[in-house]
């Protein structure tokens, strides 16, 4: 009794009582420290009954929002279906028409078609057409033809369709209906059914005779359009590969080369120079002179030196057989030149179509004059030629029409005279530069001769001398070969034998 103390008050703080304190610590759970509060973070207020009381009272009108969206989508599908059905009903006649057109096209395949020209559009479904060997017709236009591309003057395809056979209807062979004293008749295939049937009634009503034979009655229809963007003859005129001749191959003619450069090349390469000085460049030039003086050679050099499109045509190619084909070819030529600009149009032997106008007594002469008039219009018409330059060449400038040579159409006339002594020497050097000459060759003898030589004559002499050396199995050309060649060329020239004909 004396050692114990009641209540355990005296045992607090003594070392002997540590075991009992340890048991108390085990019973206490570990609580982690609270995380540090962020600096400057505003504490949110907890929403309580007061915040809920301030919300407005909402009464829902639909049971489910998803059900409403589903119904709206179903409604959209029904509207789409209704629109699709309406479109199908509206397009059904068009599909039937397209099917009918396809069947017509299938019927036309494999059958021959004729080519004609569209003269006039009456409406969307009818037009007046003509051919080169027949009258004009009032025909229908099938629906599958692209009417936006139809314009007067274009080439079209026409199909002949038999709509009625006179022999099958009347039980006898079809005839030509001839009104002897009225001066009227119908040729096979030139009439429509109603017109012919009316004439049949007239024939039987007046008791006129039926003579001759006639085929079935046919109807023409426009079934297609020929895409004649470029005339085949104009495509052939285009020089695809530049000639090998250059200005270095021309002996002399320095003044002529300078003039054609100023009139043709410089306006295409440096047009700003003419704008700065305030003048318009020449529209075209004409090269004239004796045959063989280098006119065509200079044109080839121009084609070689420039990057512009070069179109070469001979004057005789513009003369066509049928009426109107010549002027049409001239229009096509300049239209292609305008599309491919910058371009140069070279017309050689222009005297074939550009002669002086006179009273023509034949259709061919009138056609040539119409071609020349179209050429005059293209050279100086309302349409500006722009970057299209024209080079003409002729041996007989005195025979050309003055309207063709006036300023405004042909602004520069370049003469090509026979070569002088200096030019002869240069031409001989050019043509003999690749020849193997003997030591006795003296070209000065031929340069100083009094005979009139052209550049083509000098080339013919050099070529003939080389052929004479080959005839004798020699690889070098002697002076005697040149003398014989000169005599031969001059003899052919004086006697009128064509130059370049080596016999």
C-alpha atoms as one frame of an Amber mdcrd trajectory, in Angstrom:
protein
   0.000   0.000   0.000   2.772   2.331   0.922   4.617   1.877  -2.449   1.650
   2.394  -4.810   0.171   5.719  -5.606  -3.510   5.983  -6.549  -4.622   7.304
  -9.957  -1.150   6.968 -11.545  -0.521  10.652 -11.111   2.925  10.250  -9.616
   4.042   7.943 -12.522   3.921  10.659 -15.228   7.315  11.767 -16.407   9.317
   8.868 -14.948  11.594   6.718 -17.031  10.198   3.510 -15.715   6.850   4.216
 -17.329   8.053   4.521 -21.075   6.645   1.146 -22.138   3.146   2.208 -21.333
   3.592   5.488 -23.304   4.787   3.531 -26.352   1.595   1.509 -26.441  -0.402
   4.733 -26.522   1.543   5.944 -29.581   0.821   2.762 -31.498  -2.879   3.242
 -31.074  -2.719   6.793 -32.626  -2.960   6.845 -36.539  -0.579   8.831 -38.765
  -2.098  11.887 -40.324  -0.152  13.492 -43.257   0.432  17.174 -43.213  -1.865
  19.391 -45.220  -0.441  20.523 -48.593   0.782  24.085 -48.690  -1.736  26.576
 -50.011  -0.989  28.254 -53.384  -0.060  31.863 -53.179  -2.711  34.217 -54.500
  -5.328  31.545 -55.162  -8.840  32.691 -54.448 -10.821  30.375 -52.301 -14.090
  29.351 -53.859 -17.216  29.786 -51.915 -19.162  26.681 -51.287 -22.601  26.787
 -52.855 -25.222  26.158 -50.359 -28.974  26.273 -50.187 -28.966  30.011 -50.755
 -27.353  29.700 -54.250 -29.780  26.957 -55.249 -32.687  29.089 -54.191 -31.635
  31.894 -56.537 -31.867  29.683 -59.734 -34.985  30.224 -61.932 -37.613  27.573
 -62.085 -37.515  25.702 -65.488 -40.384  23.521 -66.636 -39.308  21.017 -69.466
 -41.581  20.838 -72.554 -40.167  17.569 -73.985 -39.481  14.381 -72.245 -36.082
  13.846 -73.920 -33.827  16.118 -75.995 -32.288  13.132 -77.804 -35.712  12.009
 -78.947 -36.334  15.456 -80.422 -33.054  15.365 -82.384 -33.877  11.905 -83.680
 -37.255  13.031 -84.948 -35.712  16.047 -86.682 -33.220  13.808 -88.493 -36.003
  11.486 -89.608 -37.858  14.508 -90.948 -34.776  15.584 -92.940 -34.504  12.112
 -94.464 -38.147  12.207 -95.481 -37.691  15.613 -97.141 -34.635  14.348 -99.030
 -36.570  11.330-100.232 -39.446  13.507-101.386 -37.063  15.794-103.292 -35.305
  12.802-104.881 -38.600  11.337-106.091 -39.648  14.710-107.522 -36.336  15.054
-109.374 -36.657  11.568-110.797 -40.127  12.359-112.091 -38.899  15.602-113.616
 -35.830  14.006-115.247 -37.678  11.009-116.611 -38.730  12.741-119.890 -35.199
  14.014-120.371 -33.771  10.535-119.862 -36.218   9.165-122.398 -35.163  11.901
-124.834 -31.492  11.105-124.217 -32.186   7.429-124.789 -33.900   8.298-128.049
 -30.917  10.420-129.084 -28.543   7.591-128.255 -30.586   5.258-130.401 -30.375
   7.790-133.239 -26.623   7.982-132.831 -26.422   4.195-132.920 -28.446   4.224
-136.125 -26.124   6.819-137.646 -22.968   4.881-136.877 -21.582   3.145-139.899
 -23.736   5.106-142.339 -22.155   7.646-144.713 -22.589  11.327-143.901 -22.202
  14.364-146.103 -20.244  17.519-145.285 -21.819  20.940-145.693 -21.581  24.537
-144.543 -23.898  26.263-142.113 -25.403  29.327-143.792 -27.843  30.616-141.170
 -29.304  29.562-137.823 -33.107  29.865-137.843 -33.706  28.734-134.254 -32.295
  26.213-131.810 -33.593  23.248-133.801 -33.448  24.382-137.435 -30.873  25.887
-139.771 -30.139  26.546-143.426 -27.192  24.582-144.827 -25.499  24.256-148.193
 -22.987  22.022-149.923 -20.449  22.661-152.652 -22.423  20.707-155.263 -26.038
  21.404-154.384 -28.629  23.986-153.343 -29.396  25.222-149.850 -31.593  23.161
-147.499 -33.763  23.906-144.503 -32.829  21.105-142.099 -33.265  20.139-138.485
 -30.568  20.035-135.811 -30.490  16.968-133.588 -30.544  17.622-129.858 -27.139
  16.092-129.095 -25.339  18.620-131.327 -23.507  21.332-129.371 -25.386  24.409
-130.567 -23.008  26.828-128.840 -20.312  25.962-131.364 -22.558  26.383-134.395
 -21.906  29.611-136.239 -22.401  30.691-139.865 -19.655  29.392-142.109 -18.618
  26.400-140.003 -18.356  22.888-141.446 -21.061  20.461-140.341 -21.951  16.796
-140.780 -25.320  15.970-142.329 -27.115  12.643-142.445 -29.517  11.542-145.177
 -32.548   9.704-143.869 -35.234   8.078-146.029 -38.612   9.245-144.732 -40.824
   7.951-147.530 -40.616   5.770-150.602 -42.840   6.785-153.510 -42.653   3.335
-155.054 -43.968   1.644-151.921 -46.874   4.074-151.584 -48.125   4.209-155.165
 -47.170   0.674-156.187 -44.971   1.767-159.117 -41.458   3.001-159.608 -40.986
   6.576-158.437 -40.753   9.215-161.173 -39.556  12.741-161.755 -42.471  15.173
-161.755 -42.052  17.305-164.849 -44.267  20.225-165.808 -43.328  20.640-169.434
 -45.149  23.890-170.156 -44.581  25.241-166.603 -40.812  24.729-166.672 -40.528
  23.072-163.265 -39.231  19.714-162.069 -37.966  17.965-158.931 -34.624  16.175
-158.958 -34.047  13.047-156.906 -33.570  13.683-153.204 -34.042  17.462-153.276
 -37.531  17.847-151.831 -39.413  17.350-148.593 -42.322  14.932-148.278 -45.136
  17.498-148.069 -43.867  19.459-151.045 -43.574  16.366-153.206 -46.984  15.079
-152.140 -48.569  18.403-153.132 -46.959  18.139-156.556 -48.282  14.602-156.900
 -51.801  15.885-156.389 -51.163  18.640-158.936 -49.870  16.111-161.412 -52.898
  13.895-161.097 -55.256  16.864-160.973 -53.989  18.413-164.211 -53.190  15.119
-165.893 -49.512  15.902-166.579 -47.125  13.113-167.502 -44.515  11.540-165.205
 -41.189  10.986-166.928 -37.775   9.783-165.824 -36.685   8.083-162.622 -36.351
   9.428-159.081 -35.098   7.913-155.842 -36.620   7.856-152.375 -37.474  11.082
-150.586 -34.812  11.937-148.013 -34.408  14.454-145.212 -31.117  16.018-144.129
 -30.285  16.533-140.465 -27.316  18.191-138.779 -25.677  15.488-136.670 -22.252
  16.930-135.869 -19.721  19.710-136.165 -16.346  19.390-137.837 -13.585  20.926
-135.757 -11.609  22.729-138.440  -9.482  24.821-136.105  -6.533  24.791-138.506
  -6.750  24.146-142.226  -4.497  21.196-143.198  -2.883  23.292-145.915  -1.985
  25.977-143.358  -0.436  23.349-141.090   1.856  22.312-143.943   2.941  25.934
-144.437   4.369  26.149-140.927   8.161  25.689-140.885   8.782  23.301-137.993
  12.560  23.075-138.425  14.592  26.218-138.960  16.544  26.344-142.247  20.300
  25.854-142.124  21.057  29.029-144.070  22.173  32.029-142.023  23.306  35.568
-142.739  26.887  34.305-142.963  25.934  32.240-146.022  24.861  35.345-147.939
  27.548  36.982-149.995  27.256  40.749-149.987  23.742  42.195-149.626  24.810
  43.992-146.443  22.396  46.859-147.069  19.511  44.471-147.765  20.259  42.481
-144.604  20.300  45.670-142.544  16.969  46.820-143.970  15.168  43.538-143.353
  16.535  43.384-139.809  15.168  46.854-139.093  11.775  46.081-140.634  11.165
  42.492-139.477  13.475  41.277-136.716  13.920  44.363-134.551  10.155  45.062
-134.097   9.686  41.497-132.837  12.691  41.390-130.515  12.821  45.012-129.255
   9.446  46.729-129.810  10.178  49.179-127.004  12.710  50.969-129.204   9.984
  52.001-131.640   7.705  53.064-128.793  10.408  55.254-127.260  11.077  57.037
-130.526   7.347  57.395-131.215   6.929  55.543-134.530   5.154  52.394-135.654
   7.295  49.627-137.135   6.720  48.591-140.776   3.984  46.018-141.319   5.685
  44.242-144.177   8.434  44.301-146.768   8.694  43.144-150.364  11.858  41.683
-151.867  12.156  42.200-155.608  14.865  41.778-158.196  16.269  39.486-160.865
  15.928  35.715-160.429  18.696  34.148-158.375  19.741  37.296-156.515  19.093
  35.881-153.024  15.538  36.875-152.125  14.434  33.452-150.904  17.856  32.855
-149.354  17.501  35.998-147.254  14.046  34.875-146.105  15.548  31.541-145.009
  18.221  33.413-143.064  15.506  35.417-141.308  13.745  32.179-140.342  17.039
  30.798-139.040  17.942  33.829-136.927  14.587  34.558-135.293  12.620  32.524
-132.760   9.276  33.631-134.215   6.954  31.196-135.984   7.741  31.135-139.708
   4.955  30.421-142.215   6.044  29.927-145.822   3.585  29.866-148.713   3.913
  30.153-152.477   1.503  32.489-154.235   0.182  29.722-156.466  -0.962  27.746
-153.396  -3.504  30.471-152.633  -5.304  29.779-155.930  -7.914  27.115-155.222
 -10.335  25.235-157.420 -13.663  25.945-155.749 -15.292  29.307-155.250 -14.321
  30.988-151.977 -11.592  28.530-150.988  -8.775  30.946-151.882  -9.963  33.833
-149.650 -10.761  31.334-146.904  -7.208  29.978-147.065  -5.802  33.514-146.773
  -7.959  34.155-143.690  -6.863  30.879-142.132  -3.213  31.695-142.838  -3.316
  35.027-141.034  -5.491  33.679-138.231  -2.957  30.961-137.477  -0.151  33.521
-137.695  -2.006  35.690-135.184  -2.555  32.745-132.826   1.134  31.762-133.014
   2.469  35.329-132.779   5.142  36.550-132.870   5.251  35.151-136.380   6.509
  35.909-139.890   4.479  35.151-143.038   6.628  34.719-146.151   4.701  34.663
-149.458   6.986  33.795-152.357   6.043  34.554-155.969   3.360  36.990-154.891
   2.785  37.973-158.541   0.721  34.764-158.905  -2.180  36.405-157.020  -1.183
  40.068-156.742  -1.319  41.168-160.375  -3.079  44.338-161.465  -6.852  44.182
-161.528  -8.662  44.146-164.848 -12.003  43.071-166.284 -12.105  39.321-165.714
 -13.905  37.185-168.285 -13.735  33.806-166.524 -14.549  32.444-163.118 -10.931
  31.535-162.429  -9.713  35.086-163.011 -12.430  36.489-160.758 -11.478  34.001
-158.044  -7.831  35.154-158.227  -8.933  38.763-157.828 -11.110  37.866-154.842
  -8.116  36.150-153.259  -6.004  39.272-153.780  -8.717  41.469-152.254  -8.782
  39.261-149.173  -4.989  39.535-148.979  -5.257  43.338-149.123  -7.811  43.266
-146.332  -5.598  41.090-144.140  -2.562  43.307-144.700  -4.348  46.541-143.788
  -7.838  45.911-142.449  -9.701  46.886-139.306  -8.003  44.136-137.299  -4.508
  44.987-136.119  -1.890  42.413-137.037   0.265  43.088-133.964   3.302  40.821
-133.882   2.725  39.410-137.385   5.200  40.535-140.050   4.785  39.886-143.769
   7.579  39.304-146.290   6.682  39.210-149.993   9.010  38.190-152.820   8.642
  38.603-156.575  10.639  38.874-159.792   8.103  41.168-161.501   7.231  44.026
-159.212   5.975  46.086-162.145   3.066  43.650-162.632   1.766  43.949-159.052
  -1.319  45.930-158.153  -0.502  49.421-156.792  -2.909  48.884-153.888  -0.731
  46.013-152.707   2.451  48.093-152.688   1.149  51.267-151.105   2.524  52.424
-147.708   0.475  51.021-144.872   0.488  47.533-146.339   4.047  47.181-147.613
   6.116  49.919-145.981   9.552  48.935-147.256  10.643  47.775-150.698  14.059
  46.095-150.833  15.735  45.709-154.219  18.118  42.841-154.970  20.428  43.831
-157.845  22.901  41.598-159.639  26.116  41.177-157.626  29.031  43.534-158.212
  32.706  42.527-158.205  33.035  42.575-154.423  29.860  40.553-153.974  30.929
  38.028-156.639  34.214  37.450-154.847  32.406  36.866-151.566  29.918  34.443
-153.148  32.721  32.446-154.790  34.502  32.232-151.439  31.374  30.926-149.730
  30.660  28.202-152.303  34.290  27.064-152.712  35.170  27.062-149.007  34.454
  23.325-148.700  35.685  22.303-152.133  39.088  20.723-152.770  40.676  23.039
-155.340  43.783  22.441-157.396  46.690  24.880-157.316  45.933  26.245-160.783
  42.463  27.547-159.871  42.195  31.306-160.321  38.795  32.554-159.213  39.644
  36.184-159.969  39.254  35.421-163.654  35.594  34.589-163.107  35.089  37.439
-160.660  36.334  40.055-163.119  34.412  38.709-166.120  31.977  40.975-167.939
  29.228  38.372-167.985  26.278  39.116-165.747  26.232  36.540-162.971  23.625
  36.165-160.292  24.227  34.421-157.002  22.429  31.339-158.289  24.651  31.328
-161.413  27.807  31.342-159.280  26.498  28.468-157.186  25.623  26.536-160.356
  29.157  27.087-161.733  30.764  25.728-158.553  28.439  22.725-158.467  28.979
  21.947-162.167  32.763  22.172-161.752  32.636  19.644-158.922  30.523  17.268
-161.019  33.002  17.474-163.903  35.822  16.514-161.541  33.850  13.539-160.232
  33.108  12.412-163.782  36.834  12.057-164.411  37.458  10.294-161.074  39.359
  13.246-159.615  39.085  14.554-156.064  40.368  18.032-156.899  38.641  20.652
-159.019  40.855  22.316-161.597  40.671  25.657-163.334  39.583  23.938-166.554
  36.580  22.495-164.728  35.468  25.976-163.725  35.843  27.245-167.303  33.760
  24.398-168.732  31.165  24.864-166.000  30.930  28.583-166.734  30.426  28.007
-170.459  27.765  25.393-169.785  25.830  27.554-167.321  25.956  30.640-169.522
  24.872  28.630-172.586  21.833  27.269-170.732  21.003  30.730-169.466  21.115
  32.331-172.911  19.280  29.510-174.643  16.524  29.452-172.038  17.293  25.990
-170.654  16.179  25.795-166.999  19.002  26.553-164.620  20.110  23.757-162.356
  19.284  21.050-164.911  22.553  19.138-165.024  22.821  16.841-168.058
